[in-house]
């Protein structure tokens, strides 16, 4: 994408922000790369999402396309479906109850400030943090979400995060390094940690460990339907792209697939119309 087009996209984004957000809130976002909107999702909705997660953990519902992930230290022979065994569920776009989160008007009101009126829900995920097995494999290395995404531009992608319970450093929530959204996409790889690393837990190879941290949880990445797919060949995303294809083929019994097909399968229109994604 040429520099003039990028500048034009940025001006459009800033106009959206001016129309949606108070100036002080917009300034905070531009400096830090995130916003905290307290009590945005009701306790009643959060309880409904928790109930559905419990049903998934017990194996009572099995939505098509849903990935249920357990800790790498739990062998298949010891796996019993329960909340304590499951660390993450993702791609819940076919679960009517969980996907309702992605369509809540109170969330889309803010999402639209960044994406414009045609909104795609591209990646859905519910993170669970059961007690660590003792081998520290519940750790997730610091990473940039853009490393996993095939679509651009980055300033038309935004994530909505909602904590489903009280979170702090002690119970293992996610971390943000304020201001790092202004920098480039950094090289990622699996960290060399004793005890192993869970699949797809890529981490940034160089970052300032003294940066301030903010703890959050994550649920859905949204994107402007006008975003476009990119070619990962020759980039530092090529390895994760190949691994995503391998995992997808293994789950669905396919011989081959493409990243574009994977993201097209995942994406859902939540407002407006589907265009490129």
C-alpha positions in Angstrom: 0.0 0.0 0.0 1.5 3.4 -1.0 2.1 6.1 1.6 -0.6 8.5 0.2 -3.3 5.8 0.5 -2.1 4.9 4.1 -2.3 8.6 5.1 -5.8 8.8 3.6 -6.9 5.8 5.6 -5.5 7.4 8.8 -7.4 10.6 8.1 -10.6 8.6 7.7 -10.0 6.8 10.9 -9.3 10.0 12.8 -12.6 11.5 11.5 -14.4 8.4 12.7 -12.8 8.8 16.1 -13.8 12.5 16.2 -17.4 11.6 15.6 -17.6 8.7 18.1 -15.2 9.4 21.0 -14.7 12.3 23.3 -11.4 14.1 22.6 -9.8 13.0 25.9 -10.7 9.3 25.1 -9.4 9.6 21.6 -6.1 11.1 22.8 -5.7 8.3 25.3 -6.2 5.7 22.6 -3.8 7.4 20.2 -1.1 7.4 22.9 -1.7 4.0 24.4 -3.4 1.8 21.8 -6.3 0.7 23.9 -9.4 2.0 25.8 -11.0 0.7 29.0 -14.8 1.1 29.0 -15.9 -0.1 32.4 -19.2 -2.0 32.9 -19.9 -2.0 29.2 -21.2 -5.6 29.1 -23.9 -6.4 31.6 -23.4 -9.0 34.4 -26.4 -10.9 33.0 -24.7 -11.3 29.6 -21.4 -12.3 31.1 -23.2 -15.0 33.2 -24.8 -16.3 30.0 -21.5 -16.5 28.3 -20.0 -18.3 31.3 -22.9 -20.8 31.3 -22.3 -21.6 27.6 -18.6 -22.0 28.2 -19.3 -24.5 31.0 -21.6 -26.4 28.6 -18.8 -26.6 26.1 -16.3 -27.7 28.7 -18.7 -30.6 29.7 -19.2 -31.6 26.1 -22.9 -30.8 26.1 -22.6 -28.6 23.0 -20.1 -29.0 20.2 -20.5 -26.0 17.7 -19.2 -26.6 14.2 -15.7 -25.2 13.8 -15.0 -24.6 17.5 -11.5 -25.3 18.6 -11.1 -26.5 22.2 -7.5 -26.3 23.5 -6.0 -28.0 26.5 -2.6 -27.4 28.2 0.3 -29.0 26.4 1.2 -30.9 29.6 -2.1 -32.8 29.8 -1.8 -36.1 27.9 -4.8 -37.3 25.9 -5.2 -40.3 28.2 -5.8 -38.0 31.2 -8.0 -35.5 29.4 -11.5 -35.3 30.9 -13.8 -32.5 29.6 -14.0 -29.9 32.4 -13.3 -26.2 33.0 -10.0 -27.1 34.7 -8.7 -28.9 31.7 -9.5 -26.3 29.0 -7.3 -23.2 28.5 -9.0 -21.7 25.4 -11.9 -22.0 23.0 -11.7 -20.2 19.7 -13.6 -19.9 16.5 -17.0 -19.8 18.2 -18.7 -18.1 15.3 -21.2 -21.0 15.0 -22.1 -20.9 18.7 -25.2 -18.7 18.8 -24.9 -17.8 22.4 -21.2 -17.0 22.6 -21.2 -15.2 19.2 -24.0 -12.9 20.6 -21.1 -11.1 22.3 -19.8 -10.0 18.9 -23.2 -8.5 18.0 -23.9 -6.5 21.2 -24.8 -2.9 20.2 -22.9 -1.5 23.2 -19.7 -3.1 21.8 -20.3 -2.3 18.1 -20.9 1.3 18.9 -17.2 1.6 19.8 -15.9 -0.9 17.2 -17.5 1.2 14.4 -15.4 4.2 15.4 -12.4 2.2 14.2 -13.7 0.0 11.4 -16.5 2.1 9.8 -20.0 0.9 9.2 -19.2 -2.5 7.6 -17.9 -4.7 10.4 -16.6 -8.2 10.2 -16.0 -10.4 13.3 -12.8 -12.2 12.2 -11.5 -14.1 15.2 -13.4 -15.2 18.2 -11.8 -16.5 21.4 -12.5 -17.2 25.0 -9.5 -17.5 27.3 -9.7 -19.6 30.4 -6.9 -19.6 33.0 -7.2 -22.7 35.2 -4.4 -23.2 37.8 -1.0 -23.9 36.2 0.0 -27.5 36.1 3.2 -26.6 37.9 5.3 -26.5 34.7 4.5 -22.9 33.9 3.0 -23.9 30.5 0.0 -21.6 31.1 2.3 -18.7 30.3 1.6 -16.8 27.1 4.5 -14.9 25.6 4.0 -11.2 24.8 3.0 -11.0 21.1 1.4 -8.7 18.6 -2.0 -10.1 17.4 -1.2 -8.8 13.9 1.3 -11.6 13.5 -1.6 -14.0 13.1 -3.7 -12.0 10.7 -3.7 -12.2 6.9 -5.5 -9.0 6.4 -4.6 -5.3 6.4 -4.5 -2.3 7.0 -3.8 -2.7 10.7 -5.6 0.6 11.6 -8.9 -0.9 10.4 -8.6 -3.8 12.9 -9.7 -3.6 16.5 -10.3 -6.0 19.3 -13.0 -6.0 22.0 -11.9 -7.5 25.4 -14.2 -8.2 28.3 -13.2 -9.7 31.6 -15.6 -12.4 32.8 -14.4 -12.2 36.4 -12.1 -9.9 38.5 -8.6 -10.0 37.0 -5.2 -9.0 38.2 -1.6 -10.2 37.9 -2.2 -13.0 40.4 -4.8 -14.9 38.4 -3.0 -14.8 35.1 -4.7 -12.3 32.7 -3.4 -10.9 29.5 -1.0 -8.0 29.2 -0.7 -4.9 27.0 2.4 -2.7 26.5 1.0 0.8 26.1 2.1 2.6 23.0 3.5 -0.3 21.1 0.8 -0.1 18.5 2.8 2.8 17.0 5.7 0.5 16.1 6.2 -2.1 13.3 5.2 -5.8 13.4 8.2 -7.5 15.1 9.6 -10.9 14.4 7.9 -13.7 16.4 8.8 -17.3 17.3 8.2 -19.9 19.9 10.0 -19.0 23.1 12.6 -21.4 24.4 10.9 -22.2 27.7 11.6 -25.2 29.8 8.5 -27.5 29.9 7.3 -26.6 26.5 5.0 -24.1 24.9 1.3 -24.5 23.9 0.7 -24.6 20.1 0.4 -21.2 18.4 1.8 -19.4 21.4 4.3 -17.3 19.4 6.1 -14.5 21.2 8.0 -11.3 20.2 11.7 -12.0 20.0 12.9 -8.6 21.3 11.0 -6.2 23.6 11.8 -4.0 26.5 11.0 -6.1 29.6 10.8 -2.9 31.7 7.8 -1.5 29.8 4.7 -0.8 31.9 1.9 -3.5 31.7 -1.8 -3.4 31.8 -3.8 -6.7 32.4 -6.9 -7.5 30.2 -8.8 -10.4 28.7 -9.8 -10.9 25.1 -12.9 -12.0 23.2 -13.2 -10.9 19.5 -11.2 -9.2 16.8 -13.2 -7.0 14.4 -12.1 -5.6 11.0 -13.4 -3.2 8.4 -15.0 -5.3 5.7 -13.0 -3.2 3.2 -9.7 -4.7 4.5 -7.7 -6.8 2.0 -5.8 -10.0 2.2 -2.0 -9.9 1.9 0.7 -12.4 0.7 2.7 -13.7 3.7 5.4 -15.3 1.5 8.9 -13.9 2.5 7.6 -12.1 5.6 8.1 -13.0 9.2 4.5 -14.2 9.3 5.1 -17.0 6.8 5.9 -19.7 9.4 2.7 -19.0 11.5 0.7 -19.0 8.3 1.9 -22.5 7.3 1.2 -23.8 10.8 -2.3 -22.4 10.7 -2.9 -24.2 7.5 -1.6 -27.5 9.0 -3.7 -27.2 12.1 -6.8 -26.4 10.1 -6.3 -29.4 7.8 -5.8 -31.6 10.8 -9.0 -30.5 12.5 -11.2 -30.7 9.4 -9.6 -33.6 7.7 -8.6 -31.6 4.6 -5.6 -32.4 2.5 -4.9 -28.7 1.6 -6.3 -25.3 2.3 -5.3 -21.7 2.0 -5.1 -18.9 4.6 -7.6 -16.9 2.7 -10.1 -19.8 2.8 -9.5 -20.1 6.6 -10.2 -16.4 7.3 -13.2 -16.4 5.0 -14.6 -19.4 6.9 -14.0 -17.6 10.2 -15.3 -14.2 9.3 -18.9 -13.1 10.0 -20.7 -9.9 9.2 -22.0 -8.3 12.4 -23.0 -4.9 10.9 -23.3 -3.5 7.4 -22.2 -5.7 4.4 -19.5 -8.1 3.5 -17.1 -6.7 1.0 -13.5 -8.1 0.7 -13.0 -10.3 3.8 
